[in-house]
Amino acid sequence: MTAYECFKEYLSLKNHFTKDSYDYFKYNGKVRTNLSSFEKRKDKIFFHKLAKHENVHGFLVANLAHNPKTWIKELAYSEEAEKIYKDWYKKQQSLSYLYKKEISEQLAPTFDANFKVLNDHPHPYLLRLYLGGYVTLETLCILLQLTGAKKYWDSKLEYDIVYEGVKTKIQKYTPFVKFDEEKLRKITIDYFS
């Protein structure tokens, strides 16, 4: 990957995670920029360094999903950014195992108890598990996608300030979570039966 291609990938993913109007998948990762404007940038050295990474796309997705406001210098020269990527990559490689482990160890055994918005608790149990760090963003996204519970949460938690930030993160990150839908649906059904 060239430094300019790396720059375009960074811009498109940064736009995806920070702007409501931009969708990486809808626009195929395309952004308005040109080589001459890139050559004038003072931070292009960081893109030259980052372009040498073994998996630029994955590295950027992992780090921008973690913190969408991350600056390119922090990505190119940070051990923390590499650690975030390695943790993310490990999760991607063992997604089925991680999912099964988290739902069996953390979720309530009755389906509704995990998703229902109750009067005595402002947030559903599953959302509280995510906010507390007991389940990963991947597990949250998968469960909401498999169950369709996100629409319910969107309507019930419409004016909830805590959920607003999580809602955006879920919307923006879910398309990047690649999983065997049939396998994880079976794991989910088996757990709740």
N, C-alpha and C positions, 0 to 999 in steps of 0.2 A: 504494500500500500504506500502511495506517495504521501508526502506531508499535506499536499492540497486535498487529496481524497480524505485524509484523516480529519482535516479541518471541516470539510463538508459533512462528514459523519458526525463530528462533534456538534456542529451547528444544528443539524437536523434533530439529533437526539436531545440536545439542550432545549430546542424549541418544543419538542414533543412533551418533555417533562415540565416545562415552565409556562407554556402558553395554551390556553383553552382552545384557541382557534387552529392550532397546528396538530396534525395527526401523522406520525411517521409512516404508518402503513397506508393511509389514504394517499399521501403524496409521494410514496415510494422512496422516502428519504431525501427527496430533492429540496434544495433551498436556493434562493437567489443569491448568487455570489459569482465572482469570477477570479481567475488566476491573478490578474494584475492587482486587484484589491487585496488578495491574500499576500502577495509579494511585498506590499507596503506595510503590512502589519508588523508591529514590534515584537509580538509574541510568537511569531512563526517558528522560532527555534524549538518551542515546546511541542509543536505539532510534528516537527522532524523527529524528535525523540519518541513521542508517542506512536508514530507511524511504524516504529520498529517492534512494537509489542506483538506477541504471537496471536492475539485475538483482540484487535482494536474494538470491534463492535461490542463484544461481550464485556470488555473492560469498561467501556463507556456506559453501557446499559447498567451494569452493576453499580457503578459509582454515581451516575446521575439519578438512578432510582433511589439510592441511599440518600443523596443530597443534591437536588437539582440545581442548587446555586454554586456548586463546586466550580472553581476557576481552573483553567487549563494548566496553570503552573502547578497547582496542587495535585493534579492528576499525573503530570509528567514526572515529577520528582518526589513523590510521596510514597513512603513505605506503607502508610495507612491505606492509600488507594489500592495498592497491590494486594494488601491483606483483604480488603473488601471484595476485590475481584476473585481472589482464591476461595473465599468463603462462599461467594455467589456461585462460582463454578462447581464447587463441591456439592452444593444444593441441587444444581441442575443435573448433575450426574446421578444423584440418588433421590430424585424427586418422589418416586413412588414409595420408597422406604421411609423417607422423611415424613411424607403425608400420612402414611399409615401409623407411624410412631406417634406423631403429634395428635391425631384425632383419637387414638386409643388411650393415650396418657392424659390428655387435657380436656377433651370435650365431655359435656354432660351426656349421659347415656340416652336421654330422650331428645328427639330431634328438635322440637319446639323450644326447649329450654336454652338452646344455643343461639337461636335466631330471633326469638320474640322480644319485642320492646315492651317492657313492663312499667307500670306506674311507679313502683318502688325503686327501680334502677333506671337511670336515664339512658344507659347503653346496653345493648344485647350482650349476653355472656361471651359470645365469640369475639366481639369487638373488644371487650375488656381483656380477653386472653391475648389478643394481638397487641393492644396498648401496653400490657404488662410484660410483653416479651416472651410469652409462653408458647405462642404459635408464630410462625414466620409469615411474612407477607405472601409468600407463595401458597401456603396452606389456606390462608384467608381468601385469596383470589380464586383458588380452585374450588373451595366450598361454595363461595358465592356464585361462581359460574355454573357449577353442577346443580345447585338447588334453585337458582333464580331469586334468591333472597335479597339480592342487592336492590331490586326495584321496591321491595317492601321497606327496606331500610331507608332508601331515598325518600319515600313518602312519609314514613314515621319520624325520621330524624332530619327533616327538611331544614329546620332552623338551628340545628345543633352545631355549635362552633367547632367542637372537637371532631365530630364526624365529617364536617366539610373538608378538612385537610386530609383525612384518611380516604374519603370518597374520591377525591382527585387522584390520590396516589394509586388507589385500586383501579380506577378507570385507565390511567396512563400505563400502569405496569402489567395488567392482565394480558394484553396481547403478546407480551414477551414470555409469558409462562407457557411453555410447550410441554404437554403431557398427554399420555394415553387416556383419553376420556373414558373409554369403555372399562379399562382396568381400574381407574380411580373411582368410577361410578359404582363398580361392584364392591370395592373396598368400603365405600361410604354406605351402601345399602346393607352390607354384611354387618357393619358396626351398629347401625341404627335398628337392625331387626332383632 
